[in-house]
Amino acid sequence: MLNPDLKLNTKIFSDDVEQVPIRKGFGEGLAQAGESNKDIVALSADLTESTQMHLFKNKFPERFVEIGVAEQNLATVASGIAAMGKYPFFSSYAMFSPGRNWEQIRTTLAYNDRKAVIVGSHAGVSVGPDGGTHQAIEDIALMRVIPRMVVLSPCDALQAKKMTIALAQAPLLAYLRLAREKTPAITTEDTPLEIGKGQILFRPEGVAHVAIVATGALVANAMRVAKDLERKHIKAIVVNIHTIKPLDEELIIKVAKETKAIVTVEEHQIAGGLGGAVAECLAKNYPTAIEFVGVQDLFGQSGTPNELIEHYGMGRDDIMSAVLKVLDRKN
Amino acid sequence: MKNKIGTYSTRELSIKANEIRESIISMLLSAGSGHTAGPLGMADVFTALYFDLVRHDPENPDWKERDRVILSNGHINPVLYATMAHVGYFPTEELQTLRKFGSRLQGHPHREFLPYLENSSGPLGCGLSQAVGMALADRIDNGVTSDKYFYCLLGDGELNEGNNWEAIMLAGKEKLRNLIAIVDRNNIQIDGYTEDVMPLDSLNAKWEAFNWHVQEIDGHNIEAIIDAVHKTKAVFEKPSVIIARTIPGKGVREFERKFEWHGKAPNKEEANMALQELRTLNGKIKSEHN
């Protein structure tokens, strides 16, 4: 059942659940946060509306900087702005920022100990028809290895909005990963959010057989699968890891101890992403059988989001297969 | 508000620059590695900045109203460290710890180790854009008539980096009048002469084309350096760049104009020869000054 403490959207299992792009939640959150935090400055690299930053720009034009198509400059100018005590949010497609400007982010932001938010929109293969050049499926790995970097991957638009507001209240150096496509609304206005704390969204009664640990837009799929598993008398916990770094190790170890079988789900390469983080944590603390749902060392291509999610093995059937496989390995 | 360093005559500044060169040689000898040519070549510019032009206070490094100096080509940090020590940020004895384990004077500048630095640097081509960001942030708070200045020091070789040209474009667009870039035009980089590795000329025309105010000066003439910076302050609609023509290795004849000295430190014999030459001002004076 849905975790009652989190006051989640009860329509999440129905096909006509409300769907909103995650990036939109960010845009609304930034525009709202700009009112209370006057230090926020927004920077865009010629993708202002696409990354939903226009909502901030329209309200606070004096605190918006158009950088042009220059992602290296985007990161380094943001570093200079942060050096003067301001809190920059800079956005582009994840493939270009942090894809193209990784070293600038490492040196001028992290090494320099600046507080800023790298907003990577259009992450994952669900970008769709634009094709593989525009589908960032390596970005979590790139950001996770940088000291001081907090890596955030909200599961829906409202969570992205709350995360943006939380960052504005307590500035961090963070990477905020957003998806382009409409995503089912899992959380509600009343759902709490604490950066660094994972959330058990779904939990059957009694001891569970498996834990599905998911992040980003695929969390909704993981929940649908957990619901379907009930009919097969398989009890699955769904954990939403919206903060990939620092990882909520306590929660991961706890569900591993209970289920002794983990499936990770992410729209990212298997290497270095959520699956890698969970595996590192469990290998050290509580070795557990894990199956990884994600992109298997391949590039994306054109197609509809659903076609691509299924082609690359991240659909509901794939999550289901991974669950059965890990249960098989456990027994 | 003026800087809190005091006032020096041009002659006094020249002597300071020479002392800074001596410190550069001795700290590189102690370190056993590092860059020699660039730091010697920029000693006059750094002296003019820290002892005259820049508004700062070594006793209050966090002074909010200070101007900002952003070193982009972090590998010339011996001249930055030596100048900062001589102007009072830390004892000159500490210069001997350059590049050693636990030292505040990291091989390339790291502001976590030495908090008086405005930025960490080493990877080339991203100092100017940080200075642009600082000037933009300052304009949000203080408007276009802000009396704060943002100095960015760049090497000519690092202009190969595309990130610089992104910053140059943006600063021109934003008309950042209180941004002053100073390019160390010494014509060398690691693999050879700049015009062989990747030609930069006509360098002035390039900056002008991006809507910058351009001056070209003799980077060893302290009066010319000070004069050029003052001139930038009368330019309202554009950022300014000063192309400082310098001699790499300046002050030690054996090192001058040789790209081989870009990235290596002198051994004991070479350092002694260099110090002797600096202390006698190329043999112009008989007894070595202290």
HADDOCK unambig.tbl for C-alpha pairs under 7 A between the chains (distance, minus, plus):
assign (segid A and resid 62 and name CA) (segid B and resid 140 and name CA) 6.92 0.50 0.50
assign (segid A and resid 67 and name CA) (segid B and resid 170 and name CA) 6.84 0.50 0.50
assign (segid A and resid 70 and name CA) (segid B and resid 166 and name CA) 6.40 0.50 0.50
assign (segid A and resid 72 and name CA) (segid B and resid 163 and name CA) 5.96 0.50 0.50
assign (segid A and resid 73 and name CA) (segid B and resid 129 and name CA) 6.10 0.50 0.50
assign (segid A and resid 73 and name CA) (segid B and resid 163 and name CA) 6.04 0.50 0.50
assign (segid A and resid 73 and name CA) (segid B and resid 166 and name CA) 6.00 0.50 0.50
assign (segid A and resid 73 and name CA) (segid B and resid 167 and name CA) 6.24 0.50 0.50
assign (segid A and resid 76 and name CA) (segid B and resid 126 and name CA) 6.36 0.50 0.50
assign (segid A and resid 76 and name CA) (segid B and resid 129 and name CA) 5.55 0.50 0.50
assign (segid A and resid 76 and name CA) (segid B and resid 130 and name CA) 5.29 0.50 0.50
assign (segid A and resid 77 and name CA) (segid B and resid 129 and name CA) 4.97 0.50 0.50
assign (segid A and resid 77 and name CA) (segid B and resid 130 and name CA) 4.86 0.50 0.50
assign (segid A and resid 77 and name CA) (segid B and resid 132 and name CA) 6.16 0.50 0.50
assign (segid A and resid 77 and name CA) (segid B and resid 133 and name CA) 4.18 0.50 0.50
assign (segid A and resid 78 and name CA) (segid B and resid 133 and name CA) 6.03 0.50 0.50
assign (segid A and resid 79 and name CA) (segid B and resid 130 and name CA) 5.88 0.50 0.50
assign (segid A and resid 79 and name CA) (segid B and resid 133 and name CA) 6.85 0.50 0.50
assign (segid A and resid 80 and name CA) (segid B and resid 130 and name CA) 3.98 0.50 0.50
assign (segid A and resid 80 and name CA) (segid B and resid 131 and name CA) 5.87 0.50 0.50
assign (segid A and resid 80 and name CA) (segid B and resid 132 and name CA) 6.82 0.50 0.50
assign (segid A and resid 80 and name CA) (segid B and resid 133 and name CA) 4.10 0.50 0.50
assign (segid A and resid 80 and name CA) (segid B and resid 134 and name CA) 4.49 0.50 0.50
assign (segid A and resid 81 and name CA) (segid B and resid 133 and name CA) 4.54 0.50 0.50
assign (segid A and resid 81 and name CA) (segid B and resid 134 and name CA) 4.91 0.50 0.50
assign (segid A and resid 81 and name CA) (segid B and resid 136 and name CA) 6.94 0.50 0.50
assign (segid A and resid 81 and name CA) (segid B and resid 137 and name CA) 5.17 0.50 0.50
assign (segid A and resid 83 and name CA) (segid B and resid 134 and name CA) 6.66 0.50 0.50
assign (segid A and resid 84 and name CA) (segid B and resid 134 and name CA) 5.96 0.50 0.50
assign (segid A and resid 84 and name CA) (segid B and resid 137 and name CA) 6.41 0.50 0.50
assign (segid A and resid 112 and name CA) (segid B and resid 111 and name CA) 6.70 0.50 0.50
assign (segid A and resid 112 and name CA) (segid B and resid 119 and name CA) 6.41 0.50 0.50
assign (segid A and resid 112 and name CA) (segid B and resid 120 and name CA) 5.80 0.50 0.50
